[in-house]
Amino acid sequence: MIESKEWNWNMVRGESERIWLEPSIVSYYLIDRWKKQEKENFLDLGCGLGRHTIQFAKEGFNTRAFDLSKEAIERTKKYATQENVNIQCDTGDMLNLPYSDSSIDCILCMNVISHTDTEGMRKIVKELKRVLVNGGECYLTLGSKETWGFKQEDWPLVDKNTRIRMEEGPEKGIPHFYADYDLILELFADFKIEKIFHLQDYYNKGDKTYSSYHYHMLIRKEE
């Protein structure tokens, strides 16, 4: 299993920081859904700069922020202080979450659990199941094998599903796991898959337009 490596959040400043402070569109749906289900204990797994940590805390959830990066956690703490919300922050590896069995009602992990290899992914899925309560839900994203990154032959291949990202930026040197539908069904066989989407998103960089594919999933630990 490849060693985990944190994002270089020191490179994320100015305009790029603003992007990572804006909650994702899906988070508003999840807040409404999980409030209706009377869920309370929320984990922002791979919290980054705390965009969802702060958002869920303001909505009354008992919120935990978790990240491998100490820089990310410190900036999330500072953000929480500015917004006057109480949160619990933990630094560690998602391969071994520091939470008790069946202690979390709901988890959001956007653009994070793909940062490992195939063996690591299997371990993370087991950790999600371990910490979730019966009936607990997790919304997560996974890199797709249809995306451009998986097709970069000059990026080192760790295993048949994983490459090391070599593009300059905060993710350089970080492993990226890529999935297809059949692999997802295998990995999450112990969960009920409530929703699964294969989405293509676009972004502009200079005068060029780029796109990438991700799977978005809502999974439930069966009671």
DRENPA-3360 file (N, C-alpha, C; in nm, 2 decimals, always signed):
BEGIN
1 = MIESKEWN = +0.09/-0.12/+0.00/+0.00/+0.00/+0.00/+0.09/+0.12/+0.00 ~ +0.06/+0.22/-0.09/+0.14/+0.34/-0.10/+0.12/+0.43/+0.02 ~ +0.23/+0.50/+0.05/+0.22/+0.60/+0.16/+0.13/+0.72/+0.13 ~ +0.05/+0.76/+0.22/-0.04/+0.87/+0.20/+0.05/+1.00/+0.20 ~ +0.00/+1.10/+0.12/+0.07/+1.22/+0.10/-0.03/+1.34/+0.10 ~ -0.01/+1.44/+0.18/-0.10/+1.55/+0.19/-0.09/+1.65/+0.08 ~ -0.20/+1.72/+0.05/-0.20/+1.83/-0.04/-0.11/+1.94/+0.01 ~ -0.05/+2.01/-0.08/+0.03/+2.13/-0.04/-0.06/+2.25/-0.03;
9 = WNMVRGES = -0.13/+2.27/+0.08/-0.22/+2.38/+0.09/-0.15/+2.52/+0.10 ~ -0.02/+2.52/+0.12/+0.05/+2.65/+0.12/+0.05/+2.71/-0.01 ~ +0.03/+2.63/-0.12/+0.02/+2.68/-0.26/-0.12/+2.74/-0.29 ~ -0.21/+2.72/-0.20/-0.35/+2.76/-0.23/-0.38/+2.89/-0.16 ~ -0.36/+3.00/-0.23/-0.38/+3.13/-0.17/-0.45/+3.22/-0.27 ~ -0.50/+3.33/-0.23/-0.56/+3.43/-0.32/-0.69/+3.37/-0.39 ~ -0.69/+3.38/-0.52/-0.81/+3.34/-0.59/-0.84/+3.19/-0.58 ~ -0.73/+3.11/-0.58/-0.75/+2.97/-0.57/-0.80/+2.93/-0.43;
17 = ERIWLEPS = -0.77/+3.01/-0.33/-0.82/+2.99/-0.19/-0.97/+3.01/-0.19 ~ -1.02/+3.12/-0.26/-1.16/+3.15/-0.26/-1.24/+3.04/-0.31 ~ -1.19/+2.97/-0.41/-1.27/+2.86/-0.47/-1.29/+2.75/-0.37 ~ -1.19/+2.72/-0.28/-1.19/+2.61/-0.19/-1.26/+2.65/-0.06 ~ -1.31/+2.78/-0.05/-1.39/+2.82/+0.06/-1.54/+2.82/+0.03 ~ -1.57/+2.79/-0.09/-1.71/+2.79/-0.14/-1.77/+2.65/-0.13 ~ -1.88/+2.63/-0.06/-1.94/+2.49/-0.05/-1.98/+2.44/-0.18 ~ -1.97/+2.31/-0.20/-2.02/+2.25/-0.32/-2.17/+2.26/-0.33;
25 = IVSYYLID = -2.23/+2.25/-0.45/-2.37/+2.25/-0.47/-2.44/+2.14/-0.39 ~ -2.38/+2.02/-0.40/-2.45/+1.91/-0.34/-2.46/+1.92/-0.19 ~ -2.38/+2.00/-0.12/-2.38/+2.01/+0.02/-2.52/+2.06/+0.07 ~ -2.58/+2.15/+0.00/-2.71/+2.20/+0.04/-2.82/+2.09/+0.04 ~ -2.81/+2.01/-0.06/-2.90/+1.89/-0.07/-2.88/+1.80/+0.05 ~ -2.75/+1.77/+0.08/-2.72/+1.68/+0.19/-2.76/+1.74/+0.33 ~ -2.75/+1.86/+0.35/-2.79/+1.93/+0.47/-2.94/+1.91/+0.49 ~ -3.02/+1.93/+0.39/-3.16/+1.91/+0.39/-3.20/+1.77/+0.42;
33 = RWKKQEKE = -3.13/+1.68/+0.34/-3.16/+1.53/+0.35/-3.13/+1.48/+0.50 ~ -3.01/+1.52/+0.54/-2.97/+1.46/+0.67/-3.04/+1.53/+0.79 ~ -3.09/+1.65/+0.78/-3.17/+1.71/+0.88/-3.30/+1.64/+0.89 ~ -3.36/+1.60/+0.78/-3.49/+1.53/+0.77/-3.47/+1.39/+0.83 ~ -3.35/+1.34/+0.82/-3.32/+1.20/+0.88/-3.28/+1.22/+1.03 ~ -3.28/+1.34/+1.08/-3.24/+1.37/+1.22/-3.10/+1.32/+1.25 ~ -3.01/+1.33/+1.15/-2.87/+1.30/+1.18/-2.80/+1.42/+1.25 ~ -2.70/+1.39/+1.33/-2.64/+1.49/+1.41/-2.49/+1.50/+1.40;
41 = NFLDLGCG = -2.42/+1.38/+1.41/-2.28/+1.37/+1.41/-2.22/+1.36/+1.27 ~ -2.16/+1.47/+1.22/-2.12/+1.49/+1.08/-1.96/+1.49/+1.08 ~ -1.91/+1.42/+0.98/-1.76/+1.42/+0.96/-1.73/+1.47/+0.82 ~ -1.65/+1.58/+0.82/-1.60/+1.63/+0.69/-1.46/+1.57/+0.67 ~ -1.46/+1.46/+0.59/-1.34/+1.38/+0.57/-1.26/+1.43/+0.46 ~ -1.14/+1.48/+0.49/-1.06/+1.56/+0.40/-1.12/+1.70/+0.39 ~ -1.11/+1.77/+0.50/-1.18/+1.90/+0.51/-1.12/+2.01/+0.43 ~ -0.99/+2.00/+0.39/-0.93/+2.11/+0.32/-0.93/+2.23/+0.41;
49 = LGRHTIQF = -0.98/+2.34/+0.35/-0.98/+2.47/+0.42/-1.11/+2.49/+0.50 ~ -1.19/+2.39/+0.51/-1.31/+2.39/+0.60/-1.44/+2.44/+0.54 ~ -1.45/+2.44/+0.41/-1.58/+2.50/+0.35/-1.70/+2.42/+0.40 ~ -1.69/+2.29/+0.40/-1.81/+2.21/+0.45/-1.82/+2.20/+0.60 ~ -1.70/+2.20/+0.66/-1.70/+2.20/+0.81/-1.78/+2.31/+0.87 ~ -1.75/+2.43/+0.82/-1.81/+2.55/+0.87/-1.96/+2.55/+0.83 ~ -1.99/+2.52/+0.71/-2.13/+2.52/+0.66/-2.21/+2.42/+0.75 ~ -2.17/+2.30/+0.77/-2.25/+2.21/+0.85/-2.26/+2.25/+1.00;
57 = AKEGFNTR = -2.15/+2.31/+1.05/-2.15/+2.35/+1.19/-2.26/+2.46/+1.21 ~ -2.27/+2.55/+1.11/-2.36/+2.66/+1.12/-2.51/+2.61/+1.11 ~ -2.52/+2.49/+1.05/-2.66/+2.43/+1.04/-2.69/+2.35/+1.16 ~ -2.61/+2.35/+1.26/-2.64/+2.28/+1.38/-2.59/+2.14/+1.40 ~ -2.51/+2.09/+1.30/-2.45/+1.95/+1.31/-2.34/+1.95/+1.41 ~ -2.32/+1.84/+1.48/-2.20/+1.82/+1.57/-2.09/+1.78/+1.47 ~ -2.00/+1.87/+1.44/-1.91/+1.86/+1.33/-1.77/+1.83/+1.36 ~ -1.71/+1.73/+1.29/-1.57/+1.70/+1.30/-1.51/+1.72/+1.17;
65 = AFDLSKEA = -1.39/+1.79/+1.17/-1.31/+1.81/+1.06/-1.18/+1.72/+1.06 ~ -1.15/+1.66/+0.95/-1.04/+1.56/+0.95/-0.96/+1.58/+0.82 ~ -0.83/+1.59/+0.84/-0.74/+1.60/+0.72/-0.60/+1.55/+0.75 ~ -0.53/+1.51/+0.65/-0.39/+1.47/+0.67/-0.30/+1.59/+0.68 ~ -0.34/+1.70/+0.63/-0.26/+1.82/+0.63/-0.28/+1.90/+0.76 ~ -0.17/+1.93/+0.83/-0.17/+2.02/+0.95/-0.21/+2.16/+0.91 ~ -0.15/+2.20/+0.79/-0.18/+2.33/+0.74/-0.33/+2.35/+0.72 ~ -0.40/+2.25/+0.66/-0.54/+2.26/+0.63/-0.62/+2.27/+0.76;
73 = IERTKKYA = -0.58/+2.19/+0.86/-0.65/+2.19/+0.99/-0.63/+2.32/+1.06 ~ -0.52/+2.38/+1.06/-0.49/+2.51/+1.12/-0.58/+2.62/+1.06 ~ -0.59/+2.61/+0.93/-0.66/+2.72/+0.86/-0.81/+2.69/+0.88 ~ -0.85/+2.57/+0.89/-0.99/+2.54/+0.92/-1.03/+2.59/+1.06 ~ -0.94/+2.57/+1.16/-0.96/+2.62/+1.30/-0.97/+2.77/+1.29 ~ -0.89/+2.84/+1.22/-0.89/+2.98/+1.21/-1.02/+3.03/+1.15 ~ -1.07/+2.96/+1.05/-1.20/+2.99/+0.98/-1.31/+2.97/+1.08 ~ -1.31/+2.87/+1.16/-1.41/+2.84/+1.26/-1.42/+2.95/+1.36;
81 = TQENVNIQ = -1.30/+3.00/+1.40/-1.30/+3.11/+1.50/-1.36/+3.23/+1.44 ~ -1.33/+3.26/+1.32/-1.38/+3.38/+1.25/-1.53/+3.37/+1.24 ~ -1.58/+3.25/+1.22/-1.73/+3.24/+1.20/-1.80/+3.20/+1.33 ~ -1.72/+3.19/+1.44/-1.78/+3.17/+1.57/-1.86/+3.04/+1.58 ~ -1.80/+2.93/+1.53/-1.87/+2.80/+1.54/-1.77/+2.70/+1.61 ~ -1.83/+2.61/+1.68/-1.76/+2.51/+1.75/-1.74/+2.38/+1.67 ~ -1.62/+2.33/+1.65/-1.59/+2.21/+1.57/-1.49/+2.13/+1.64 ~ -1.48/+2.01/+1.61/-1.37/+1.92/+1.65/-1.28/+1.90/+1.53;
89 = CDTGDMLN = -1.15/+1.92/+1.55/-1.05/+1.90/+1.44/-0.95/+1.79/+1.47 ~ -0.92/+1.71/+1.37/-0.83/+1.60/+1.39/-0.74/+1.59/+1.27 ~ -0.61/+1.57/+1.29/-0.51/+1.54/+1.19/-0.48/+1.40/+1.19 ~ -0.48/+1.34/+1.07/-0.44/+1.19/+1.06/-0.46/+1.14/+0.92 ~ -0.45/+1.01/+0.91/-0.45/+0.94/+0.78/-0.59/+0.87/+0.77 ~ -0.66/+0.89/+0.66/-0.79/+0.83/+0.64/-0.79/+0.68/+0.64 ~ -0.67/+0.62/+0.63/-0.66/+0.48/+0.63/-0.69/+0.42/+0.77 ~ -0.67/+0.51/+0.87/-0.70/+0.47/+1.01/-0.77/+0.59/+1.08;
97 = LPYSDSSI = -0.90/+0.60/+1.07/-0.97/+0.71/+1.13/-0.97/+0.70/+1.28 ~ -0.95/+0.82/+1.35/-0.95/+0.82/+1.50/-1.08/+0.83/+1.56 ~ -1.18/+0.75/+1.51/-1.31/+0.76/+1.57/-1.36/+0.62/+1.60 ~ -1.45/+0.62/+1.70/-1.50/+0.49/+1.75/-1.59/+0.43/+1.65 ~ -1.61/+0.30/+1.67/-1.70/+0.22/+1.58/-1.84/+0.28/+1.60 ~ -1.91/+0.29/+1.49/-2.06/+0.34/+1.49/-2.08/+0.47/+1.56 ~ -1.99/+0.57/+1.53/-2.00/+0.70/+1.60/-2.04/+0.81/+1.51 ~ -2.04/+0.79/+1.38/-2.07/+0.90/+1.29/-2.20/+0.87/+1.21;
105 = DCILCMNV = -2.29/+0.98/+1.21/-2.41/+0.96/+1.14/-2.40/+0.99/+0.99 ~ -2.32/+1.08/+0.95/-2.31/+1.12/+0.81/-2.17/+1.17/+0.78 ~ -2.12/+1.14/+0.66/-1.99/+1.18/+0.61/-1.99/+1.24/+0.48 ~ -1.92/+1.35/+0.46/-1.90/+1.40/+0.32/-1.75/+1.40/+0.29 ~ -1.71/+1.34/+0.18/-1.57/+1.34/+0.14/-1.56/+1.37/-0.01 ~ -1.54/+1.50/-0.03/-1.53/+1.55/-0.17/-1.39/+1.56/-0.21 ~ -1.35/+1.49/-0.32/-1.22/+1.50/-0.39/-1.11/+1.46/-0.29 ~ -1.13/+1.35/-0.22/-1.03/+1.31/-0.12/-0.99/+1.16/-0.11;
113 = ISHTDTEG = -1.09/+1.07/-0.11/-1.06/+0.93/-0.08/-0.99/+0.87/-0.20 ~ -0.99/+0.93/-0.32/-0.91/+0.88/-0.43/-0.76/+0.90/-0.42 ~ -0.72/+0.97/-0.32/-0.58/+1.00/-0.30/-0.51/+0.88/-0.23 ~ -0.51/+0.76/-0.29/-0.45/+0.64/-0.24/-0.44/+0.54/-0.36 ~ -0.40/+0.42/-0.33/-0.40/+0.32/-0.44/-0.51/+0.22/-0.41 ~ -0.51/+0.11/-0.49/-0.63/+0.02/-0.48/-0.63/-0.04/-0.34 ~ -0.52/-0.09/-0.29/-0.52/-0.15/-0.15/-0.57/-0.05/-0.05 ~ -0.52/+0.08/-0.06/-0.56/+0.18/+0.03/-0.71/+0.21/+0.02;
121 = MRKIVKEL = -0.76/+0.21/-0.10/-0.91/+0.23/-0.12/-0.99/+0.13/-0.05 ~ -0.95/+0.00/-0.05/-1.02/-0.10/+0.01/-1.02/-0.08/+0.17 ~ -0.91/-0.03/+0.22/-0.90/+0.00/+0.36/-0.99/+0.11/+0.40 ~ -0.99/+0.22/+0.32/-1.07/+0.33/+0.35/-1.22/+0.30/+0.35 ~ -1.26/+0.22/+0.25/-1.40/+0.17/+0.25/-1.44/+0.10/+0.38 ~ -1.35/+0.02/+0.43/-1.37/-0.06/+0.55/-1.38/+0.04/+0.67 ~ -1.30/+0.15/+0.67/-1.31/+0.25/+0.77/-1.44/+0.33/+0.77 ~ -1.49/+0.36/+0.65/-1.62/+0.43/+0.64/-1.73/+0.34/+0.70;
129 = KRVLVNGG = -1.73/+0.21/+0.67/-1.83/+0.12/+0.73/-1.81/+0.11/+0.88 ~ -1.69/+0.11/+0.93/-1.67/+0.09/+1.07/-1.72/+0.21/+1.15 ~ -1.69/+0.33/+1.11/-1.73/+0.45/+1.19/-1.87/+0.49/+1.17 ~ -1.94/+0.45/+1.06/-2.08/+0.49/+1.04/-2.17/+0.41/+1.13 ~ -2.27/+0.48/+1.18/-2.38/+0.41/+1.25/-2.46/+0.33/+1.15 ~ -2.54/+0.23/+1.20/-2.63/+0.16/+1.11/-2.73/+0.26/+1.06 ~ -2.75/+0.27/+0.93/-2.84/+0.37/+0.87/-2.76/+0.49/+0.83 ~ -2.63/+0.50/+0.87/-2.55/+0.62/+0.84/-2.52/+0.63/+0.69;
137 = ECYLTLGS = -2.50/+0.75/+0.64/-2.48/+0.77/+0.50/-2.35/+0.85/+0.48 ~ -2.29/+0.83/+0.36/-2.17/+0.89/+0.31/-2.19/+0.94/+0.17 ~ -2.15/+1.06/+0.14/-2.15/+1.11/+0.01/-2.00/+1.13/-0.03 ~ -1.96/+1.07/-0.14/-1.82/+1.07/-0.18/-1.80/+1.09/-0.33 ~ -1.68/+1.13/-0.37/-1.65/+1.13/-0.51/-1.53/+1.05/-0.53 ~ -1.52/+0.99/-0.65/-1.41/+0.91/-0.70/-1.37/+0.95/-0.84 ~ -1.24/+0.95/-0.86/-1.19/+0.98/-1.00/-1.23/+0.87/-1.09 ~ -1.27/+0.90/-1.21/-1.31/+0.81/-1.31/-1.20/+0.77/-1.41;
145 = KETWGFKQ = -1.20/+0.65/-1.46/-1.10/+0.60/-1.56/-1.12/+0.67/-1.69 ~ -1.24/+0.74/-1.71/-1.26/+0.82/-1.83/-1.19/+0.95/-1.83 ~ -1.14/+0.99/-1.71/-1.09/+1.13/-1.70/-0.94/+1.13/-1.76 ~ -0.90/+1.25/-1.79/-0.77/+1.27/-1.86/-0.65/+1.22/-1.77 ~ -0.66/+1.23/-1.64/-0.55/+1.20/-1.55/-0.51/+1.05/-1.57 ~ -0.61/+0.96/-1.57/-0.58/+0.82/-1.58/-0.51/+0.79/-1.71 ~ -0.53/+0.87/-1.81/-0.47/+0.84/-1.95/-0.33/+0.91/-1.97 ~ -0.28/+0.97/-1.86/-0.14/+1.03/-1.87/-0.04/+0.92/-1.86;
153 = EDWPLVDK = +0.01/+0.87/-1.97/+0.11/+0.76/-1.97/+0.24/+0.80/-1.91 ~ +0.27/+0.93/-1.90/+0.40/+0.98/-1.83/+0.38/+0.99/-1.68 ~ +0.26/+0.97/-1.63/+0.25/+0.97/-1.48/+0.27/+0.82/-1.44 ~ +0.35/+0.80/-1.33/+0.39/+0.67/-1.29/+0.26/+0.59/-1.25 ~ +0.26/+0.46/-1.30/+0.15/+0.37/-1.27/+0.18/+0.29/-1.14 ~ +0.10/+0.30/-1.04/+0.13/+0.23/-0.91/+0.07/+0.09/-0.92 ~ -0.06/+0.08/-0.96/-0.13/-0.04/-0.99/-0.22/-0.02/-1.11 ~ -0.30/-0.11/-1.14/-0.38/-0.10/-1.26/-0.49/+0.01/-1.25;
161 = NTRIRMEE = -0.51/+0.06/-1.13/-0.61/+0.17/-1.11/-0.56/+0.30/-1.06 ~ -0.43/+0.31/-1.04/-0.37/+0.42/-0.97/-0.25/+0.48/-1.05 ~ -0.24/+0.61/-1.05/-0.13/+0.69/-1.11/-0.08/+0.79/-1.01 ~ +0.04/+0.83/-1.01/+0.09/+0.94/-0.94/+0.08/+1.07/-1.02 ~ +0.01/+1.17/-0.97/+0.00/+1.29/-1.04/+0.13/+1.37/-1.05 ~ +0.17/+1.41/-1.17/+0.29/+1.48/-1.18/+0.28/+1.62/-1.23 ~ +0.16/+1.67/-1.25/+0.13/+1.80/-1.29/+0.17/+1.90/-1.18 ~ +0.23/+2.01/-1.21/+0.27/+2.11/-1.11/+0.15/+2.16/-1.04;
169 = GPEKGIPH = +0.16/+2.18/-0.91/+0.05/+2.22/-0.83/+0.04/+2.16/-0.69 ~ -0.06/+2.18/-0.61/-0.07/+2.13/-0.48/-0.09/+1.98/-0.47 ~ -0.12/+1.91/-0.58/-0.14/+1.77/-0.58/-0.02/+1.69/-0.64 ~ +0.08/+1.76/-0.68/+0.20/+1.69/-0.74/+0.26/+1.59/-0.65 ~ +0.27/+1.47/-0.70/+0.33/+1.36/-0.62/+0.23/+1.28/-0.54 ~ +0.10/+1.31/-0.55/+0.00/+1.25/-0.48/-0.06/+1.13/-0.56 ~ -0.08/+1.02/-0.50/-0.15/+0.91/-0.58/-0.29/+0.94/-0.61 ~ -0.34/+0.90/-0.72/-0.48/+0.91/-0.76/-0.54/+0.78/-0.81;
177 = FYADYDLI = -0.64/+0.73/-0.74/-0.71/+0.61/-0.77/-0.82/+0.64/-0.87 ~ -0.84/+0.56/-0.97/-0.95/+0.58/-1.07/-1.03/+0.46/-1.08 ~ -1.16/+0.48/-1.09/-1.26/+0.37/-1.08/-1.34/+0.36/-1.21 ~ -1.41/+0.25/-1.23/-1.52/+0.24/-1.33/-1.64/+0.18/-1.25 ~ -1.75/+0.16/-1.32/-1.87/+0.12/-1.25/-1.86/-0.02/-1.19 ~ -1.80/-0.11/-1.26/-1.79/-0.25/-1.21/-1.70/-0.25/-1.08 ~ -1.59/-0.17/-1.08/-1.50/-0.17/-0.97/-1.57/-0.10/-0.85 ~ -1.65/+0.00/-0.87/-1.73/+0.06/-0.76/-1.83/-0.04/-0.70;
185 = LELFADFK = -1.90/-0.12/-0.78/-1.99/-0.22/-0.73/-1.92/-0.32/-0.64 ~ -1.79/-0.35/-0.68/-1.71/-0.45/-0.60/-1.67/-0.38/-0.47 ~ -1.62/-0.26/-0.48/-1.56/-0.19/-0.36/-1.67/-0.17/-0.25 ~ -1.79/-0.13/-0.30/-1.90/-0.09/-0.20/-2.01/-0.20/-0.19 ~ -1.97/-0.32/-0.21/-2.06/-0.43/-0.20/-2.13/-0.44/-0.07 ~ -2.07/-0.39/+0.04/-2.12/-0.40/+0.17/-2.21/-0.28/+0.21 ~ -2.23/-0.19/+0.12/-2.32/-0.08/+0.14/-2.44/-0.08/+0.04 ~ -2.54/-0.01/+0.08/-2.65/+0.01/-0.02/-2.61/+0.14/-0.10;
193 = IEKIFHLQ = -2.60/+0.13/-0.23/-2.57/+0.25/-0.31/-2.71/+0.32/-0.34 ~ -2.73/+0.43/-0.27/-2.85/+0.51/-0.29/-2.85/+0.58/-0.42 ~ -2.74/+0.65/-0.46/-2.73/+0.72/-0.58/-2.59/+0.71/-0.63 ~ -2.58/+0.71/-0.77/-2.45/+0.71/-0.83/-2.46/+0.79/-0.96 ~ -2.37/+0.89/-0.98/-2.37/+0.97/-1.10/-2.23/+0.97/-1.16 ~ -2.22/+0.97/-1.29/-2.09/+0.99/-1.36/-2.09/+1.12/-1.42 ~ -2.02/+1.22/-1.37/-2.03/+1.36/-1.41/-1.90/+1.41/-1.47 ~ -1.93/+1.49/-1.57/-1.82/+1.56/-1.64/-1.82/+1.71/-1.61;
201 = DYYNKGDK = -1.72/+1.76/-1.55/-1.71/+1.91/-1.52/-1.61/+1.98/-1.61 ~ -1.63/+2.10/-1.63/-1.55/+2.18/-1.72/-1.49/+2.30/-1.64 ~ -1.37/+2.34/-1.68/-1.31/+2.46/-1.62/-1.21/+2.52/-1.72 ~ -1.19/+2.65/-1.70/-1.10/+2.72/-1.79/-0.97/+2.75/-1.72 ~ -0.86/+2.74/-1.79/-0.73/+2.77/-1.75/-0.66/+2.85/-1.85 ~ -0.65/+2.98/-1.83/-0.59/+3.06/-1.94/-0.70/+3.07/-2.05 ~ -0.65/+3.04/-2.17/-0.74/+3.04/-2.29/-0.79/+2.90/-2.33 ~ -0.76/+2.81/-2.24/-0.80/+2.67/-2.28/-0.91/+2.62/-2.18;
209 = TYSSYHYH = -0.99/+2.53/-2.23/-1.10/+2.47/-2.16/-1.06/+2.32/-2.13 ~ -1.07/+2.28/-2.00/-1.04/+2.14/-1.96/-1.17/+2.08/-1.90 ~ -1.17/+1.95/-1.90/-1.28/+1.88/-1.83/-1.22/+1.75/-1.76 ~ -1.30/+1.71/-1.67/-1.26/+1.58/-1.60/-1.39/+1.51/-1.56 ~ -1.38/+1.38/-1.54/-1.49/+1.29/-1.50/-1.47/+1.24/-1.36 ~ -1.58/+1.25/-1.28/-1.58/+1.19/-1.15/-1.71/+1.11/-1.13 ~ -1.70/+1.01/-1.04/-1.82/+0.95/-0.99/-1.86/+1.02/-0.86 ~ -1.99/+1.05/-0.85/-2.05/+1.10/-0.72/-2.14/+0.99/-0.67;
217 = MLIRKEE = -2.13/+0.96/-0.54/-2.20/+0.85/-0.48/-2.26/+0.88/-0.35 ~ -2.38/+0.84/-0.32/-2.44/+0.84/-0.19/-2.46/+0.70/-0.15 ~ -2.39/+0.66/-0.04/-2.40/+0.52/+0.01/-2.45/+0.52/+0.15 ~ -2.51/+0.40/+0.18/-2.58/+0.39/+0.32/-2.53/+0.26/+0.38 ~ -2.50/+0.26/+0.51/-2.46/+0.14/+0.58/-2.59/+0.08/+0.62 ~ -2.61/-0.04/+0.58/-2.74/-0.11/+0.60/-2.75/-0.15/+0.75 ~ -2.88/-0.13/+0.80/-2.91/-0.16/+0.94/-2.92/-0.31/+0.96;
% end
